[in-house]
Amino acid sequence: MLVLAPLSAPVGATSDWTVPDDETIEAGNVSVWEQSILPLRTDTSNADTKIDNAAWYVEKPSSDFGSDSTSLNKETVGVFDDETSIKVRFNADYTSKPSQLAGEDMTIVAARVSPDTTTTYPSIDSYTDILDILNATSEDDVRDNATTEKLNRNVTFLSKNPLTIDSHGDGLFAFDPPRAGEYVFFVADGTMANSGLDVNNGNLTITGKPTIVGVERAMVHNKPSSASLETPSPARGDDLTFGVDKISSMNGDDVQQAVLVYDEETGFEDQRFTLNVTGNPSNITELSENTTLKHSISEVNGVARVEEGTTFLDKDVSGQYKGSPGVTSIINFVTENTDRTIPDNETIDGVGDPTLDGSVTAVSGKDTTITVQTLTNWSSDTYRWVHVAVNEDGDIRTNTDTFTLEKSVYSVSNVQFTPDKIKAGKSISITADVTNIGNEKVTRDVWASYRKTGTSDWTELNRTQVTLAGKASKTVTLTGAIPKKGTYEIKVNGNIASDTVTVKAKGGNGGGGGGGGGGGGGLEPPQSVETIQKSDGSVVADIRGGQAGESIRVNIPSQQATKVSGITFDNLEVKLKNSNAHFKFNINSFSSRPASVPSDPSNVAVKGYLQVEKSLISNSEIEQATISFSLSSSQLSEYSTPNNVVLYRYHDGSWQELETTFIGQEGGQYNFEAVTPGFSVFAIGEKQPSISVSNAELGRSEVTVGETVEVTAELTNDGNGEGTYTVELTVGGDVVATKDVTVKGGETKTVTFNYEASETGEFEVSVDDASAGTLTVVEDDDSDSDDSDSDSDETETTTAGPGDDKDSDGGIGAIGISIAVLVILGLIGGGLYYFRDDVEMYLNDYVGK
């Protein structure tokens, strides 16, 4: 009822049932049954492109329905092929009058939107224009009340057919679209002779006062677009490239294209939109005033790229916009910058995160590639992309698919190994260059495998976890033994080394050669670890009986472990490649840099040092070593997080960053583990965040009491460490809201506040120390809305968002992404008020002709 009160339906039929007057919405010479948006639907089972929809409902308290909330029954949105027959079904069960509608004779009209290239579509500029045309009683009145632009042939009416509702309340109409484009169907109450409608030579004439009881629309293309995602293994934060090479075959030069990427399942499918109508509105104006859009999507988080020459509702929206504007701000933008009446709105609870992750790129022309930007803070794994291309004749092409967006993906290259000839059971060392091609720091498995040449099965040799920051690379070493002779291929993850390794049969007595005190054959003594505190403050760990493949833990005595204030070095864990009867570690910790190293690691705050010297064993005999340590919370800098803590190793004249993992927090201590390929001097370093607030902006400079205004600002982290910053929104000198925002090193993030004005006056608004400007709050005056059209040319509304590179004149800022998403999702959901106005235009353009 409310939202698509778009069309109208004829009344005056000779059937047994007539639409009650108190259930119609009047619009001049046409009336609309308030339930007209419910019964008529296209069957999308044979659609060429299908998209799952959110949950859309209509809600009218004290309605005839058993429940206050009624589903719009649009679970799937489809785009049809122009050679496919579209089944349009009228199902009375979706209304409150199934028994009254059963057996009724009705009339269904099909039309195609055919934009006139000399005019702008939609051709009617305001609701007032619609009423002028609807209330015309002669052709002279029509000419007096409407310009040529308003009466252009933007719609071609194709057919008028009988639609009989059977005893079960069903009526089926099969429509064969003559070509691609946008089609609209509406059902009028009454037989063809008594419907009040006439279709002739593509024109519609209203001969009576029709009542519309069902409305629906369908999109048709002559072929799917050629769009495909060309970015391999995409990760969050990447630019996604879509190839659309076949668009060049579309007629004309004026081709508008867009690719939308969004979180389909949790961000959209699981969300809910409800159109709530209060009272009993009798006309379109009352319907608009009494309708509230309830939505569980509170904001849209993404980037809009709009090429020069691209417009939205006749406004140039070219530019690039980034941010997370709320749905309230989107609707305010539409209301203030168009002549369409948009309902009030409120946020309701939904499923999961109320933020919709989505980005869109719109281009004007026949571009063969389109790039869409993703953000590193997107939260899901699976996303949907939708490509749409439309030419000036209204022909369209679409395509869609889902894809996985990883947090980060590792690529592996340059796989090498030594030696290339070994004895069976002896250790081989494999190295590979590993790169995190994503933008987020993650930990992933890296593993080496081997297979005998001429065979198909791979056997895993060894596996380790590697932590890499976004876009970072490192060389990873994996070791292991191949037990049988032969010629073998080696690979790391999916990358195969170019050479093969030759494994010879075992020789000698076996027993594993050690370094230093490494014994030969025979049984090794049982493993033992003895720690001795020396007078110089260091600790000696004496290890005996170490076996190949075993892990040996050396617990550092508390006297040594806690020498540096706020730091505890807990233990060393060593895994041996070969058996070794006897070796030692000398362990010492320092609060200042040891004299053996000339400098500290760069761009970090050093918290403490650990020195481990080995004897009777070499680094090559150690497969892997892990150092466990902890920091007190007092050791972390302001805004910093545990993810910034890294252990560095001094080796070959420079500091090397080690794989450091934050294990968790316990008793006020942050616990860490770091993997090292060998021993020397270690430094605990903390990467430093440096966060500042800038570019604070008001969504609107003037609101009424009770209205909400959006305030945005940018948080920029110029440091190399992640930081969590508490942002304060200040209005009139008072802190009214705070948010904790985590920003990675080198990242800029937008923070959004929604402030509800509670008293009149002028208030300085700032986000931290960044001024957003002056907010003027005035009393709510209903008369303001009557003058909105006349004032629109005199009052400039600035809705520029963070990161906007446009000036405020005509710019829409961060709203850009949300407008694109809202329009697409609004059409998906059932038309919203866009559909209502369009259908009124379809009828009104031809009244009296």
C-alpha positions in Angstrom: 0.0 0.0 0.0 2.1 2.7 0.9 5.2 2.5 -1.0 4.3 1.6 -4.3 1.1 3.4 -4.3 2.5 4.0 -7.7 -0.1 2.9 -10.0 -3.7 3.2 -9.8 -6.4 0.8 -10.6 -9.6 1.1 -12.4 -12.8 0.7 -10.6 -16.2 0.7 -12.4 -16.2 -2.9 -13.5 -19.2 -5.1 -13.7 -17.7 -7.6 -11.3 -19.2 -8.6 -8.0 -16.5 -6.9 -5.9 -15.7 -3.2 -5.8 -12.7 -1.7 -4.0 -14.1 -0.1 -0.8 -13.6 3.7 -0.8 -11.9 3.6 2.6 -9.2 1.3 1.1 -8.1 3.5 -1.8 -5.6 6.2 -2.3 -6.8 9.1 -4.5 -4.5 10.7 -7.1 -6.7 12.9 -9.2 -8.5 10.9 -11.9 -7.0 7.6 -10.7 -7.3 5.7 -7.5 -5.0 3.1 -6.0 -6.1 0.2 -3.8 -3.9 0.4 -0.7 -3.0 -3.3 -1.1 -2.0 -2.9 -4.7 1.7 -3.6 -4.1 1.0 -7.1 -2.7 -0.7 -9.5 -5.1 1.1 -9.0 -8.5 4.6 -10.6 -8.9 6.8 -11.8 -11.7 7.9 -15.5 -11.5 11.7 -15.2 -11.4 12.4 -19.0 -11.6 13.3 -18.6 -15.3 15.1 -15.3 -15.0 18.5 -15.0 -16.6 20.0 -13.1 -13.6 18.8 -13.7 -10.0 19.6 -11.7 -6.9 18.4 -12.6 -3.4 16.5 -9.9 -1.7 16.3 -8.5 1.8 13.1 -8.9 3.8 10.6 -6.2 2.8 7.3 -5.7 4.7 4.3 -3.4 4.8 3.0 -2.6 8.3 -0.4 -1.0 9.0 -1.6 -1.2 12.6 -5.3 -2.2 12.9 -5.3 -3.5 9.3 -7.5 -6.2 7.9 -4.6 -8.6 8.1 -4.2 -11.0 10.9 -0.8 -9.6 11.5 0.3 -5.9 11.5 3.2 -6.8 9.3 2.8 -8.2 5.7 5.6 -9.5 3.5 6.0 -7.8 0.1 6.9 -11.3 -1.2 9.9 -10.3 -3.2 12.5 -12.9 -2.1 14.3 -12.8 -5.4 14.9 -10.1 -8.0 15.3 -11.3 -11.6 16.4 -9.9 -14.9 14.9 -11.7 -17.9 16.2 -12.6 -21.3 14.2 -10.9 -24.1 13.5 -14.3 -25.7 12.0 -15.6 -22.4 8.3 -15.4 -21.7 7.7 -13.5 -18.4 5.0 -15.0 -16.2 3.2 -12.3 -14.2 1.0 -13.8 -11.5 -1.8 -12.2 -9.5 -2.2 -14.1 -6.2 -5.1 -12.9 -4.0 -3.7 -14.9 -1.0 -1.2 -12.1 -0.5 -4.0 -9.7 0.2 -6.6 -9.6 3.0 -9.4 -10.2 0.4 -8.7 -13.7 -1.2 -12.3 -14.8 -1.2 -13.7 -11.5 -2.6 -11.1 -11.4 -5.4 -11.6 -15.1 -6.5 -13.5 -15.2 -9.8 -13.0 -11.5 -10.6 -12.5 -10.2 -14.1 -9.7 -7.7 -14.3 -7.5 -6.0 -16.9 -3.7 -6.1 -17.1 -1.6 -3.5 -19.0 2.0 -3.9 -20.0 4.3 -1.0 -20.9 7.9 -0.4 -21.7 9.9 2.6 -20.4 11.2 4.3 -23.6 13.2 7.3 -22.7 12.9 10.2 -25.2 16.5 11.3 -25.9 15.4 15.0 -26.1 13.9 15.1 -22.6 14.8 14.0 -19.1 13.4 10.9 -17.5 11.4 11.0 -15.3 9.7 13.7 -17.2 7.4 15.0 -14.5 9.3 17.3 -12.1 7.1 17.2 -9.0 4.0 15.8 -7.5 2.2 19.0 -8.2 2.8 18.5 -11.9 1.3 15.0 -11.6 -1.9 16.4 -10.0 -2.2 19.1 -12.7 -2.3 16.5 -15.4 -4.5 14.0 -13.5 -7.1 16.7 -12.9 -7.2 17.8 -16.5 -10.6 17.4 -18.1 -9.7 18.1 -21.7 -6.8 18.1 -24.1 -6.7 21.9 -23.8 -6.3 21.6 -20.1 -3.5 19.1 -20.6 -1.7 21.5 -22.9 -2.2 24.4 -20.5 -1.0 22.4 -17.5 2.0 20.6 -18.9 4.9 21.4 -21.1 6.1 19.3 -24.0 8.8 18.0 -21.8 6.3 16.7 -19.3 4.3 14.9 -22.0 7.1 13.2 -23.8 6.8 9.6 -24.9 8.9 8.1 -22.1 6.6 5.1 -21.9 5.3 2.9 -24.7 2.1 1.0 -23.7 2.2 -2.4 -25.4 -0.9 -4.3 -24.5 -4.1 -4.5 -22.6 -5.3 -8.0 -21.8 -8.0 -9.7 -19.8 -7.0 -11.3 -16.5 -9.4 -13.7 -14.9 -8.9 -14.5 -11.3 -9.8 -18.2 -10.8 -11.6 -19.7 -7.8 -8.3 -20.1 -6.0 -7.5 -16.4 -6.3 -4.9 -16.9 -9.0 -4.5 -15.1 -12.3 -1.6 -15.7 -14.8 -0.5 -13.5 -17.6 2.3 -14.5 -20.0 4.2 -11.6 -21.5 6.7 -11.9 -24.3 8.9 -8.8 -24.2 9.6 -7.4 -27.7 13.1 -6.1 -26.7 15.3 -5.4 -23.8 14.4 -2.6 -21.3 12.4 -1.8 -18.2 8.8 -3.0 -18.2 5.9 -2.2 -15.9 2.6 -4.1 -15.4 -0.5 -2.9 -13.6 -3.8 -4.5 -13.0 -7.1 -2.5 -13.1 -10.3 -3.8 -11.5 -12.9 -4.6 -14.1 -13.2 -6.1 -17.5 -11.4 -4.7 -20.5 -14.5 -2.7 -21.5 -15.0 -1.4 -18.0 -11.5 -0.9 -16.8 -11.4 2.8 -17.6 -8.2 2.3 -19.7 -7.6 2.1 -23.4 -4.3 1.3 -25.2 -3.8 2.2 -28.8 -0.7 2.6 -30.9 1.5 2.7 -27.8 -0.6 5.3 -26.1 -2.7 5.0 -23.0 -6.0 6.9 -22.6 -7.9 7.0 -19.4 -11.6 6.9 -20.3 -13.0 6.6 -16.8 -11.7 6.6 -13.3 -9.6 3.4 -13.0 -8.6 1.7 -9.8 -5.3 -0.1 -9.8 -5.2 -3.3 -7.7 -1.8 -4.7 -8.6 1.6 -3.4 -9.7 4.9 -4.9 -10.7 7.9 -4.2 -12.8 10.5 -6.3 -14.7 13.9 -5.8 -16.2 14.8 -7.5 -19.5 18.1 -7.7 -21.3 18.9 -9.1 -24.8 21.9 -10.9 -23.4 23.9 -11.0 -20.1 26.7 -8.5 -20.0 30.2 -9.9 -20.5 31.2 -8.6 -17.0 33.6 -10.8 -15.1 35.8 -10.4 -12.1 39.4 -10.4 -13.4 41.3 -9.8 -10.1 42.9 -13.1 -9.0 42.6 -14.1 -5.3 41.1 -10.7 -4.3 41.7 -9.6 -0.7 40.0 -6.9 1.4 41.4 -3.5 0.5 42.2 -4.5 -3.1 40.8 -2.7 -6.2 38.6 -5.2 -8.1 38.9 -5.1 -11.9 35.9 -6.2 -13.9 36.2 -6.8 -17.7 33.1 -5.7 -19.7 34.5 -5.9 -23.3 31.2 -6.6 -25.1 29.5 -3.4 -24.1 30.9 -1.8 -27.3 28.2 -3.6 -29.3 25.4 -1.7 -27.5 23.7 0.9 -29.7 24.6 4.6 -29.2 27.4 6.4 -27.4 25.4 7.3 -24.3 25.9 4.1 -22.3 25.8 4.3 -18.5 27.4 1.5 -16.6 27.8 0.6 -12.9 29.3 -2.2 -10.9 28.1 -2.7 -7.3 29.9 -4.9 -4.8 28.2 -5.6 -1.5 27.9 -8.1 1.4 24.9 -10.0 0.2 24.2 -12.4 3.0 24.7 -10.7 6.4 24.8 -7.1 5.0 21.7 -7.3 2.9 19.8 -10.6 2.7 19.5 -10.8 6.5 18.3 -7.2 6.9 14.7 -6.0 7.1 12.9 -3.0 5.6 9.4 -2.2 6.8 7.1 0.5 5.5 4.8 1.6 8.3 1.6 3.5 7.6 -0.4 5.1 10.4 -4.0 6.3 10.2 -6.1 5.8 7.1 -4.7 8.1 4.3 -7.1 8.9 1.5 -4.7 10.4 -1.0 -1.0 10.4 -2.0 -0.1 13.4 0.1 -1.5 11.9 3.3 0.1 8.6 2.5 3.5 10.3 2.2 3.0 12.1 5.5 1.9 9.0 7.4 4.6 6.6 6.2 7.8 5.7 8.0 10.5 3.5 6.5 12.0 1.2 9.2 15.3 -0.3 8.2 17.9 -2.5 9.9 20.8 -1.1 7.8 22.1 1.8 9.8 24.9 2.9 7.5 26.8 2.0 4.3 30.5 1.5 4.4 32.3 1.8 1.1 33.6 3.9 -1.7 31.7 5.4 -4.7 33.6 6.2 -7.8 31.5 8.2 -10.3 32.9 9.3 -13.6 32.5 12.8 -15.0 29.2 13.2 -16.8 27.3 10.7 -14.6 24.2 12.1 -13.0 21.7 11.1 -10.3 18.2 12.7 -10.6 19.6 15.4 -12.9 22.5 16.2 -10.6 26.1 15.8 -11.5 27.5 13.4 -8.9 30.9 12.8 -10.5 33.8 12.3 -8.2 35.1 9.8 -5.6 33.4 9.5 -2.2 34.4 7.4 0.8 32.7 7.0 4.1 30.0 5.4 6.2 26.9 7.7 5.9 23.8 6.6 7.7 20.6 5.8 6.0 19.0 8.8 7.6 21.4 11.0 5.8 20.8 9.3 2.5 17.1 9.9 2.8 17.6 13.5 3.8 19.7 14.0 0.7 17.0 12.6 -1.5 14.3 14.7 0.2 16.3 17.9 0.0 17.7 17.5 -3.5 14.7 16.1 -5.4 11.0 16.8 -5.7 10.1 13.4 -4.5 8.5 12.8 -1.1 10.5 10.4 0.9 9.1 8.9 4.1 10.4 9.5 7.6 12.7 6.7 8.7 14.0 5.0 11.8 16.5 2.2 12.5 15.3 -1.1 13.7 17.1 -4.3 14.9 18.3 -6.7 12.3 20.5 -9.7 12.0 24.3 -9.3 12.5 26.2 -6.1 11.7 23.8 -3.2 10.8 26.5 -1.7 8.5 26.3 -2.7 4.9 29.7 -3.1 3.3 29.4 -2.1 -0.3 31.2 -0.1 -3.0 30.1 1.1 -6.5 31.7 2.5 -9.6 29.6 4.3 -12.2 31.0 5.3 -15.6 29.5 7.1 -18.6 30.6 5.5 -21.8 31.7 2.1 -23.2 34.6 1.4 -20.9 35.9 -2.1 -21.2 37.2 -2.3 -17.6 35.6 -1.0 -14.4 37.4 -0.9 -11.1 35.6 -1.1 -7.7 37.5 -0.4 -4.5 37.1 -2.6 -1.4 38.0 -1.6 2.2 40.2 -3.5 4.6 37.6 -3.2 7.4 34.9 -5.1 5.5 33.8 -7.9 7.7 32.5 -10.8 5.6 34.1 -13.4 3.3 31.5 -13.7 0.5 30.4 -10.8 -1.6 28.1 -10.3 -4.6 28.9 -8.1 -7.6 26.2 -6.8 -10.0 27.0 -5.1 -13.3 24.4 -3.0 -15.2 24.7 -1.2 -18.5 21.9 0.9 -20.0 21.9 2.8 -23.3 19.9 5.8 -24.4 17.2 3.6 -25.8 16.5 1.9 -22.5 18.2 -1.4 -23.5 20.0 -3.0 -20.6 22.6 -5.7 -20.0 23.3 -7.2 -16.6 25.4 -9.9 -15.0 26.1 -11.0 -11.4 28.0 -13.5 -9.4 29.5 -14.1 -5.9 33.1 -14.3 -4.9 35.3 -14.7 -1.9 37.2 -11.7 -0.5 40.0 -13.0 1.7 41.5 -11.0 4.6 44.9 -11.7 2.9 46.3 -14.3 0.5 49.9 -15.5 0.4 51.7 -15.9 -2.9 54.8 -18.1 -3.0 57.7 -17.9 -5.4 61.4 -18.7 -5.8 61.3 -22.1 -4.2 64.8 -23.5 -3.7 66.5 -26.2 -1.6 69.9 -27.5 -0.4 71.5 -29.9 -0.9 70.3 -31.3 -4.2 71.8 -34.7 -3.3 71.2 -36.2 0.1 71.0 -39.6 1.8 67.6 -41.0 2.8 66.5 -39.8 6.2 68.9 -36.8 6.1 67.6 -33.2 6.4 66.9 -31.0 3.4 66.4 -27.3 3.8 63.8 -25.6 1.6 63.4 -21.8 1.2 60.7 -19.8 -0.5 59.7 -16.1 -0.8 56.3 -15.6 0.7 54.3 -12.4 0.1 51.0 -11.2 1.7 49.2 -9.8 -1.3 46.4 -8.5 0.8 46.3 -5.4 3.0 45.7 -6.9 6.5 48.2 -8.6 8.8 47.3 -12.2 9.1 48.8 -15.6 10.1 48.7 -18.3 7.4 50.2 -21.8 7.0 53.2 -22.3 4.7 54.1 -25.9 4.0 56.6 -27.9 1.9 55.7 -31.2 0.1 57.6 -33.7 -2.0 56.6 -36.4 -4.6 58.6 -39.0 -6.5 59.0 -38.1 -10.1 56.5 -39.9 -12.3 53.9 -40.2 -9.4 50.9 -38.1 -8.6 50.7 -38.1 -4.8 52.4 -35.4 -2.7 53.6 -36.0 0.9 53.9 -33.1 3.3 57.4 -32.6 4.6 56.9 -29.8 7.1 54.5 -27.0 7.9 54.8 -23.7 9.8 52.7 -20.6 10.5 53.9 -17.3 9.0 52.6 -13.9 10.2 52.9 -11.1 7.6 51.6 -7.5 7.5 49.7 -6.4 4.4 51.9 -6.3 1.3 54.9 -7.6 3.3 57.3 -10.4 2.2 59.8 -12.7 3.8 61.8 -15.7 3.0 60.6 -18.8 4.8 62.7 -21.9 5.5 61.3 -25.4 6.0 63.3 -28.5 6.8 62.6 -32.2 6.8 63.8 -35.6 5.7 62.8 -37.8 2.7 62.9 -41.4 3.9 63.4 -43.4 0.7 65.8 -43.1 -2.3 64.7 -41.7 -5.6 64.3 -38.5 -7.6 61.8 -36.0 -6.0 60.0 -32.8 -6.9 59.6 -30.2 -4.1 56.9 -27.6 -3.8 55.9 -24.9 -1.2 52.2 -24.5 -1.1 51.3 -24.7 -4.8 54.6 -23.5 -6.2 56.9 -26.2 -7.5 60.7 -25.8 -7.6 62.3 -25.9 -11.0 64.9 -28.5 -10.0 64.6 -32.0 -8.4 66.5 -33.5 -5.5 68.2 -36.9 -5.6 67.9 -39.1 -2.5 70.4 -41.9 -2.1 70.1 -45.0 0.1 71.1 -44.7 3.7 74.7 -45.4 4.6 76.7 -46.0 7.7 75.4 -46.7 11.2 72.9 -43.8 11.2 72.4 -41.9 14.5 72.4 -38.3 13.5 75.4 -36.1 13.5 75.5 -33.3 16.0 77.4 -30.2 16.2 80.0 -29.7 18.9 79.1 -32.5 21.3 76.8 -34.2 18.8 77.4 -37.9 19.3 77.5 -40.7 16.7 75.6 -44.0 16.9 74.2 -45.7 20.0 71.6 -44.7 22.4 71.4 -41.1 23.6 71.1 -40.5 27.3 67.6 -39.3 28.5 66.9 -35.6 27.9 67.8 -33.3 30.8 67.8 -29.5 31.2 69.7 -27.8 34.1 69.7 -24.0 34.6 72.5 -22.3 36.6 72.4 -18.7 37.8 75.8 -17.1 37.4 77.3 -14.3 39.5 77.2 -11.9 36.5 73.4 -12.1 36.4 73.2 -14.4 33.4 71.8 -18.0 33.3 73.4 -21.0 31.8 71.1 -23.7 30.5 72.8 -27.1 30.2 71.0 -29.6 27.9 71.8 -33.2 27.5 70.3 -36.0 25.5 68.5 -33.9 22.9 66.9 -36.0 20.2 66.1 -35.2 16.5 62.6 -33.9 16.1 62.1 -33.3 19.8 61.1 -30.0 21.4 63.2 -28.9 24.4 61.9 -26.2 26.7 64.2 -24.1 28.8 62.4 -22.2 31.5 64.1 -19.0 32.4 64.5 -18.6 36.2 62.4 -15.7 37.6 65.5 -13.9 38.8 66.7 -13.6 35.2 63.3 -13.5 33.6 62.1 -10.3 35.3 65.3 -8.2 35.4 63.7 -5.7 33.0 60.8 -3.8 34.6 57.5 -4.6 33.1 58.9 -7.5 31.0 59.1 -11.2 31.7 61.1 -13.6 29.5 59.4 -16.9 30.1 61.1 -19.6 28.2 62.9 -20.8 25.1 61.6 -23.8 23.1 64.0 -25.5 20.7 63.3 -28.2 18.1 66.4 -30.1 16.9 67.1 -31.3 13.4 69.6 -33.8 14.6 70.2 -35.6 17.8 72.7 -33.8 20.0 74.1 -35.3 23.2 75.2 -32.0 24.9 74.8 -28.3 24.2 74.4 -25.0 26.2 72.7 -21.6 26.1 73.9 -18.6 28.0 70.9 -16.3 28.6 70.9 -12.7 29.8 68.4 -9.8 29.7 69.0 -6.0 29.7 67.0 -2.8 30.0 69.5 -0.9 27.8 71.2 -2.0 24.5 74.1 -4.4 24.9 77.5 -3.1 23.7 77.6 -5.9 21.1 75.0 -4.2 18.9 75.6 -0.7 17.5 72.0 0.5 17.2 68.3 -0.1 17.9 65.6 -1.3 15.4 64.3 1.7 13.5 60.8 3.3 13.9 60.0 1.4 17.1 60.1 2.0 20.9 62.4 -0.7 22.4 61.2 -2.1 25.7 64.0 -4.5 26.6 66.7 -6.9 25.3 67.4 -10.6 25.6 70.8 -12.1 24.7 71.1 -15.9 24.0 74.5 -17.3 23.2 74.8 -21.0 22.2 77.7 -23.4 22.5 78.3 -27.0 21.3 75.6 -26.5 18.7 75.1 -24.5 15.5 72.1 -22.6 14.1 71.9 -25.1 11.2 71.2 -27.9 13.6 68.2 -26.1 15.0 64.9 -26.7 13.1 63.0 -24.0 14.9 63.1 -22.0 18.1 60.4 -20.1 19.9 60.8 -17.4 22.6 57.9 -16.7 24.9 57.7 -13.4 26.8 55.1 -11.0 28.3 54.6 -7.3 28.8 52.7 -5.4 31.5 50.0 -3.1 30.3 52.1 -0.1 31.4 54.6 -0.9 28.7 52.2 -0.1 25.9 52.1 3.4 24.6 49.0 5.6 24.5 46.5 4.4 21.9 48.7 1.3 21.1 47.5 -2.3 20.9 49.3 -5.6 21.6 49.4 -6.2 17.8 52.2 -3.6 17.6 54.6 -5.6 19.8 57.3 -7.4 17.7 60.5 -9.3 18.6 63.6 -8.3 16.6 66.8 -10.4 16.1 70.2 -8.8 15.4 71.8 -10.9 12.7 74.5 -10.2 10.0 74.7 -6.5 11.0 71.0 -5.6 11.0 67.8 -6.1 12.9 65.3 -8.6 11.5 61.6 -8.6 12.4 60.5 -12.0 13.7 57.1 -13.7 13.4 55.5 -12.5 16.7 52.1 -13.6 17.8 49.9 -12.1 20.6 48.7 -15.1 22.6 46.3 -13.3 25.0 46.0 -11.3 28.2 46.2 -12.8 31.7 46.6 -11.1 35.0 47.4 -7.7 33.5 50.1 -9.2 31.3 50.1 -9.4 27.5 51.6 -12.8 26.4 53.6 -13.3 23.1 55.5 -15.9 21.2 58.1 -15.2 18.5 59.7 -17.7 16.1 63.4 -17.3 15.4 65.8 -19.2 13.0 68.7 -18.8 15.4 70.1 -17.0 18.5 71.9 -13.7 19.2 70.6 -10.4 20.7 66.9 -9.8 20.7 64.9 -6.6 21.2 61.3 -6.2 22.1 60.0 -3.4 20.0 56.6 -1.6 19.8 55.5 -0.1 16.6 54.2 3.4 17.2 50.8 4.8 16.3 50.4 8.5 15.7 46.7 9.3 15.3 45.2 12.7 14.5 41.7 13.9 13.7 40.9 16.2 10.7 38.3 17.1 8.1 35.3 17.2 10.5 32.1 18.0 8.6 28.4 18.4 9.3 26.0 16.6 7.1 23.7 19.7 7.3 24.2 23.1 8.8 20.6 23.5 9.9 18.1 21.1 11.5 14.9 21.3 13.5 14.6 20.1 17.1 14.3 16.3 17.2 16.1 15.8 13.9 19.4 14.0 13.5 22.4 15.4 11.8 25.4 13.3 10.8 28.9 14.5 11.8 31.9 12.9 10.2 35.7 13.2 10.6 38.8 11.5 9.4 41.3 9.7 11.7 44.7 9.4 10.2 47.4 7.2 11.6 50.8 8.5 10.5 52.7 6.0 12.5 53.6 2.4 11.7 51.7 0.8 14.5 48.0 0.1 15.0 46.2 2.4 17.5 42.8 2.6 19.2 41.7 6.2 19.7 38.8 7.5 21.7 37.1 10.2 19.6 34.9 12.8 21.2 32.0 14.6 19.6 31.6 18.1 21.2 28.5 20.2 20.6 28.4 23.7 22.2 31.4 22.8 24.4 29.9 19.7 25.8 31.1 16.1 25.0 27.9 14.4 23.8 29.3 11.1 22.4 32.5 9.1 22.2 33.7 6.3 20.0 36.7 4.0 20.2 38.2 3.6 16.7 41.1 1.3 15.8 43.3 2.6 13.0 46.1 0.7 11.4 49.5 2.2 10.7 49.4 4.4 7.6 45.6 4.1 7.4 42.9 6.8 7.3 39.5 5.9 8.6 36.2 7.8 8.7 34.2 8.0 12.0 30.5 9.0 11.9 28.4 10.3 14.7 24.6 10.8 14.5 23.6 13.7 16.8 20.0 14.4 17.7 19.3 18.1 18.2 17.4 18.7 21.4 17.2 22.5 21.8 17.2 25.5 19.5 20.2 27.8 19.0 23.6 27.9 17.3 26.2 25.4 18.4 29.8 24.9 17.5 30.4 21.3 16.6 33.8 19.6 16.7 35.3 16.1 16.6 38.1 16.3 19.1 40.0 19.5 18.1 38.8 19.5 14.5 35.9 21.9 14.0 32.9 20.7 11.9 31.3 24.1 11.8 28.2 25.8 13.3 24.9 23.8 13.6 21.8 25.9 13.7 18.8 24.3 15.4 15.4 25.8 14.8 11.8 24.9 16.0 9.9 22.4 13.9 7.5 24.3 11.7 5.2 22.3 9.5 4.7 25.3 7.2 8.3 25.0 6.1 7.5 22.0 4.0 4.9 24.0 2.0 7.6 26.4 0.8 10.3 23.8 0.2 10.0 24.0 -3.6 10.3 27.8 -3.7 13.2 27.8 -1.3 15.2 25.1 -2.9 17.0 27.4 -5.3 18.0 29.8 -2.5 19.2 27.4 0.1 22.4 25.5 -0.6 22.7 22.1 1.1 26.1 20.7 1.6 26.4 17.0 2.3 30.1 16.6 1.3 31.6 13.6 3.1 35.0 12.7 4.3 37.5 12.2 1.6 35.4 14.2 -0.9 37.4 15.9 -3.6 34.5 18.0 -4.9 33.5 21.4 -3.7 30.2 21.9 -1.9 28.4 23.4 -4.9 26.3 20.5 -6.1 28.5 17.9 -4.4 27.0 15.0 -2.5 30.1 13.8 -0.6 30.1 10.4 1.1 26.4 10.3 0.4 27.4 9.2 -3.2 28.0 5.5 -2.3 24.8 5.4 -0.2 22.6 6.9 -2.9 23.8 4.3 -5.4 23.2 1.5 -3.0 19.9 2.8 -1.8 18.5 3.2 -5.4 19.6 -0.3 -6.3 18.3 -1.8 -3.1 15.1 0.3 -3.2 14.3 -1.0 -6.7 15.0 -4.5 -5.5 12.8 -4.1 -2.4 9.7 -3.1 -4.2 10.2 0.4 -5.6 10.0 2.5 -2.6 8.7 6.0 -3.5 10.7 6.0 -6.7 8.4 3.3 -8.1 5.3 5.1 -6.9 6.2 8.3 -8.7 7.2 6.5 -11.8 4.0 4.6 -12.2 1.9 7.7 -11.6 3.9 9.2 -14.4 3.2 6.2 -16.7 -0.6 6.9 -16.3 -0.6 10.7 -16.0 1.5 11.3 -19.1 -1.4 10.1 -21.2 -4.5 11.3 -19.5 -7.1 12.7 -22.0 -5.2 11.6 -25.1 
